[in-house]
Amino acid sequence: MRESTYQGNLIKKLRKLFPGCVILKNDSGHTQGIPDLSIFYNDRWAMLEVKAEEDSPEQPNQRHHVDKLNRMSFAAFIYPENETEILDGLQHAFEARR
C-alpha cells in the first residue's frame, strides 16, 4: 500500500475515534523531519509520522522530532503493523488528563 493511501485511511479512522478533532497535514519542507500529522482533540494534541510499512526508511530528523514531541505530549511513528498499539496509546493520552 502506498503511504498516501494509508494516510488517507488513517485520517478517516482518527476522525471516527475522535469526533470533532482537527487534523492538519504538516509541511516537511518548512521543518525537515516534522511528523506528517498534527491531531488536536479537546485540550490535547498529538503528532504522527505515517509510514507505509514498518521497515519504511526514516528521513533525516524524523526520529529526533518524534522523540522530542512525545516528551511534550504524544508523538509516534505509525504504520499498519503497529496501528492498533499506537491508536490505543493515543486514546489513552487524550483521555489521561481529562
C-alpha positions as a Markdown table, in Angstrom:
| # | Residue | x | y | z |
|---|---|---|---|---|
| 1 | Met | 0.0 | 0.0 | 0.0 |
| 2 | Arg | 1.2 | 3.5 | -0.8 |
| 3 | Glu | 1.9 | 5.8 | 2.2 |
| 4 | Ser | -0.6 | 8.4 | 0.8 |
| 5 | Thr | -3.3 | 5.7 | 0.7 |
| 6 | Tyr | -2.6 | 4.6 | 4.2 |
| 7 | Gln | -2.5 | 8.2 | 5.5 |
| 8 | Gly | -5.9 | 8.9 | 3.9 |
| 9 | Asn | -7.4 | 5.8 | 5.5 |
| 10 | Leu | -5.8 | 6.6 | 8.9 |
| 11 | Ile | -7.2 | 10.2 | 8.9 |
| 12 | Lys | -10.7 | 8.7 | 8.4 |
| 13 | Lys | -10.1 | 6.3 | 11.4 |
| 14 | Leu | -8.8 | 9.2 | 13.5 |
| 15 | Arg | -11.9 | 11.3 | 12.8 |
| 16 | Lys | -14.2 | 8.4 | 13.8 |
| 17 | Leu | -12.2 | 7.7 | 17.0 |
| 18 | Phe | -12.0 | 11.4 | 18.0 |
| 19 | Pro | -15.2 | 13.2 | 16.8 |
| 20 | Gly | -14.6 | 16.9 | 16.3 |
| 21 | Cys | -10.9 | 16.6 | 16.2 |
| 22 | Val | -8.8 | 18.8 | 14.0 |
| 23 | Ile | -6.2 | 17.1 | 11.8 |
| 24 | Leu | -3.5 | 19.1 | 10.0 |
| 25 | Lys | -1.1 | 17.7 | 7.4 |
| 26 | Asn | 2.3 | 19.2 | 8.1 |
| 27 | Asp | 4.8 | 20.6 | 5.6 |
| 28 | Ser | 8.2 | 18.8 | 6.0 |
| 29 | Gly | 9.6 | 21.4 | 3.5 |
| 30 | His | 9.2 | 24.0 | 6.2 |
| 31 | Thr | 10.7 | 21.9 | 9.1 |
| 32 | Gln | 12.7 | 18.9 | 7.9 |
| 33 | Gly | 11.6 | 15.7 | 9.6 |
| 34 | Ile | 8.4 | 17.2 | 11.3 |
| 35 | Pro | 5.8 | 14.4 | 11.7 |
| 36 | Asp | 3.1 | 14.2 | 8.9 |
| 37 | Leu | 0.0 | 14.8 | 11.0 |
| 38 | Ser | -1.0 | 17.0 | 13.9 |
| 39 | Ile | -4.1 | 16.0 | 15.8 |
| 40 | Phe | -5.9 | 18.4 | 18.1 |
| 41 | Tyr | -8.7 | 16.9 | 20.3 |
| 42 | Asn | -10.3 | 18.9 | 23.1 |
| 43 | Asp | -7.4 | 20.4 | 25.0 |
| 44 | Arg | -4.9 | 17.8 | 23.9 |
| 45 | Trp | -2.6 | 17.4 | 20.8 |
| 46 | Ala | -0.5 | 14.7 | 19.2 |
| 47 | Met | 1.7 | 14.2 | 16.1 |
| 48 | Leu | 2.0 | 11.1 | 14.0 |
| 49 | Glu | 4.7 | 10.2 | 11.4 |
| 50 | Val | 2.9 | 8.0 | 8.9 |
| 51 | Lys | 4.9 | 5.1 | 7.2 |
| 52 | Ala | 3.6 | 2.7 | 4.6 |
| 53 | Glu | 5.2 | -0.2 | 6.5 |
| 54 | Glu | 7.4 | -1.0 | 9.4 |
| 55 | Asp | 10.6 | -1.0 | 7.5 |
| 56 | Ser | 10.0 | 2.2 | 5.5 |
| 57 | Pro | 13.1 | 4.4 | 5.8 |
| 58 | Glu | 13.2 | 7.3 | 8.1 |
| 59 | Gln | 14.1 | 10.8 | 6.8 |
| 60 | Pro | 16.7 | 13.0 | 8.5 |
| 61 | Asn | 15.5 | 14.4 | 11.8 |
| 62 | Gln | 12.3 | 12.4 | 12.0 |
| 63 | Arg | 13.3 | 10.3 | 15.0 |
| 64 | His | 14.6 | 13.5 | 16.8 |
| 65 | His | 11.2 | 15.3 | 16.3 |
| 66 | Val | 9.1 | 12.3 | 17.2 |
| 67 | Asp | 11.1 | 11.7 | 20.4 |
| 68 | Lys | 11.0 | 15.4 | 21.4 |
| 69 | Leu | 7.3 | 15.9 | 20.7 |
| 70 | Asn | 6.5 | 12.6 | 22.5 |
| 71 | Arg | 8.1 | 14.1 | 25.6 |
| 72 | Met | 5.9 | 17.1 | 25.3 |
| 73 | Ser | 2.6 | 15.3 | 24.6 |
| 74 | Phe | 2.2 | 12.3 | 22.3 |
| 75 | Ala | 4.0 | 11.5 | 19.1 |
| 76 | Ala | 4.8 | 8.3 | 17.3 |
| 77 | Phe | 5.7 | 6.6 | 14.1 |
| 78 | Ile | 2.5 | 4.7 | 12.8 |
| 79 | Tyr | 2.3 | 2.1 | 10.2 |
| 80 | Pro | -0.2 | -0.8 | 9.5 |
| 81 | Glu | 1.8 | -3.3 | 11.7 |
| 82 | Asn | 1.6 | -1.1 | 14.9 |
| 83 | Glu | -1.6 | 0.9 | 14.2 |
| 84 | Thr | -3.7 | -0.8 | 16.9 |
| 85 | Glu | -1.0 | -0.2 | 19.5 |
| 86 | Ile | -0.4 | 3.4 | 18.6 |
| 87 | Leu | -4.1 | 4.3 | 18.4 |
| 88 | Asp | -4.7 | 2.7 | 21.8 |
| 89 | Gly | -1.8 | 4.8 | 23.2 |
| 90 | Leu | -3.3 | 7.9 | 21.5 |
| 91 | Gln | -6.7 | 7.2 | 23.0 |
| 92 | His | -5.1 | 6.8 | 26.5 |
| 93 | Ala | -3.1 | 10.1 | 26.0 |
| 94 | Phe | -6.2 | 12.0 | 25.0 |
| 95 | Glu | -8.2 | 10.7 | 27.9 |
| 96 | Ala | -5.5 | 10.6 | 30.6 |
| 97 | Arg | -5.6 | 14.2 | 31.7 |
| 98 | Arg | -9.3 | 14.9 | 31.3 |
